Amino acid sequence: MNRRSRRRGKRGRTSPDPPAKRRRGPLESMPGELEAAPAPAPSVVMVAGLPPGCGVIELKSRLEAYGPVARTRIDAAAATGHVTFRSAAAATAAIAASLDPECGITIGSKKVKIYVC
């Protein structure tokens, strides 16, 4: 080994190459423990017809009435937004509310439509 391949430790002494990293084996569950169920896949919907100047906070707060929201994004140029709900039931409720001919969902006095992505 040449001098450059060794690492310098405290006080300038050279040390041999560090040991290889150890890999951990699979975790074993204790008898009697409950295994956690996998989280359900979130549902993504597209919101069309957003008013100019609509912010992420305004969109999220308006749609949280139908269920918990995990993520919200807005494309101001296209006047659309993408909302990720934590459950499919919340996404379905928001879609149904936007299709209601009597009320619908309004943001900034503008009626918006919600579609499945």
C-alpha positions in Angstrom: 0.0 0.0 0.0 1.2 3.4 -0.7 0.9 6.3 1.7 -2.0 8.0 -0.1 -4.3 5.0 0.2 -4.2 5.1 4.0 -6.3 7.5 6.0 -4.9 9.8 8.6 -6.5 9.6 12.0 -5.9 11.6 15.2 -2.5 13.0 15.6 -1.6 12.4 12.0 -1.1 8.7 12.3 -2.1 6.5 9.4 -4.7 3.8 9.9 -5.6 0.8 7.8 -8.7 0.9 5.6 -11.9 1.0 7.6 -13.8 -2.3 8.0 -16.5 -3.1 5.6 -20.1 -2.1 6.6 -22.2 -4.8 8.2 -25.6 -5.5 6.8 -28.5 -6.0 9.1 -30.7 -9.0 8.6 -34.5 -8.9 8.4 -36.3 -7.7 11.5 -38.0 -10.4 13.4 -41.3 -9.6 15.1 -41.9 -10.6 18.7 -44.6 -13.2 19.3 -47.8 -11.5 20.1 -47.0 -8.2 18.4 -49.4 -6.9 15.9 -48.0 -6.2 12.4 -48.9 -2.8 11.1 -51.1 -2.8 8.0 -49.7 -1.0 5.0 -51.1 2.6 4.5 -53.7 2.9 1.8 -52.6 4.6 -1.4 -53.5 8.3 -1.5 -55.8 9.5 -4.2 -54.9 12.3 -6.6 -57.5 14.6 -8.2 -57.1 17.5 -10.6 -58.9 20.8 -9.9 -59.7 22.7 -13.1 -60.9 26.4 -13.4 -58.9 27.9 -10.5 -59.2 31.7 -10.3 -56.2 33.9 -10.9 -54.1 34.4 -7.7 -55.4 31.2 -6.0 -52.8 30.0 -3.6 -52.0 26.5 -2.3 -53.3 27.3 1.2 -56.6 28.5 -0.1 -57.1 25.4 -2.3 -56.1 23.1 0.5 -58.3 24.7 3.1 -61.3 24.6 0.8 -60.9 20.9 0.0 -60.0 19.7 3.5 -63.8 19.8 4.2 -64.0 16.4 2.3 -61.0 14.7 4.0 -57.4 15.1 5.0 -55.1 16.5 2.3 -51.6 15.1 1.9 -50.3 17.4 -0.8 -51.4 20.4 -3.0 -49.8 21.8 -6.1 -51.0 24.6 -8.4 -50.1 25.3 -12.1 -51.0 29.0 -12.3 -50.4 29.1 -16.1 -53.0 26.4 -16.7 -55.3 27.5 -13.9 -55.3 23.9 -12.6 -54.2 22.2 -9.3 -53.4 18.7 -8.2 -54.6 17.6 -4.7 -53.5 14.4 -3.1 -56.0 13.1 -0.5 -55.0 10.6 2.1 -58.0 8.4 1.3 -59.9 7.4 -1.8 -63.2 8.1 0.0 -62.2 11.8 0.5 -61.3 12.1 -3.2 -64.6 10.6 -4.2 -66.5 13.0 -1.9 -64.8 16.0 -3.4 -65.5 14.8 -6.9 -69.2 14.2 -6.1 -69.4 17.7 -4.5 -68.0 19.4 -7.5 -70.5 17.7 -9.8 -73.5 18.8 -7.7 -75.5 21.2 -9.9 -77.0 23.1 -7.0 -73.9 24.0 -5.0 -70.7 22.7 -6.4 -67.3 23.9 -5.1 -66.4 27.5 -5.4 -63.0 29.1 -4.8 -62.9 32.9 -4.9 -66.5 33.1 -6.2 -65.5 30.9 -9.2 -66.9 27.4 -9.6 -64.3 24.7 -10.1 -64.5 21.1 -11.4 -62.6 18.2 -9.9 -61.5 15.2 -11.9 -59.7 11.9 -11.2 -56.1 11.9 -12.3 
